């Protein structure tokens, strides 16, 4: 160093570090490394979290990264999605479809509006119609069936099957005869009238009568009922008529 020159500042390149300065540098470098690790970790965590719009607990969340594929019925609620409304619409749509399918093809509920089946089915009584049984079997004598007179009317009738396809039916002296033999009818209230000549029931058709013979509109007036017009079966003594 030339004479009269100002002394260089401590820690400059011209002055070699003293042993005390070297010791201080060695002692602080681990803390510098830890600080850098903490800062980098916080930065990575902040970049991975969604940004918040607005303030408070009701702020909306938007993620910068790829959206997570969530299932349709995921219970988590997200403000920016219409998942809840779509889920309700989905449930409502399939509820209507299942209700229609169930009432048309499985079982439905009806109410008696006349006294033609008294005392078996009194007026005002509710009944359940098994609508799938005749897809696997045919009506038998004594079955109580729900049917329509023809395909052009929506009015439903409830009567009892008396005559089967191909049988000969007649009424003589207030009694019902099938194939020349008198039919025992413990469920009938009153005598059958008027007398009729022997009648052969058509193929895939049935002769039906109401239990209250004096107050019933049945096959004596509108003839045989085709099998295609029969909608289901009723069992008054069973709440769920699945047999």
Beta strands, then each sheet from edge to edge (+ up, - down):
strand 1: 51-53
strand 2: 60-62
strand 3: 107-111
strand 4: 126-130
strand 5: 144-147
strand 6: 157-163
strand 7: 168-172
strand 8: 175-178
strand 9: 181-182
strand 10: 196-200
strand 11: 205-209
strand 12: 225-226
strand 13: 230-234
sheet 1: 1+ 2-
sheet 2: 3+ 4- 13+ 5- 6+ 11- 12+
sheet 3: 9+ 8- 7+ 10-
end
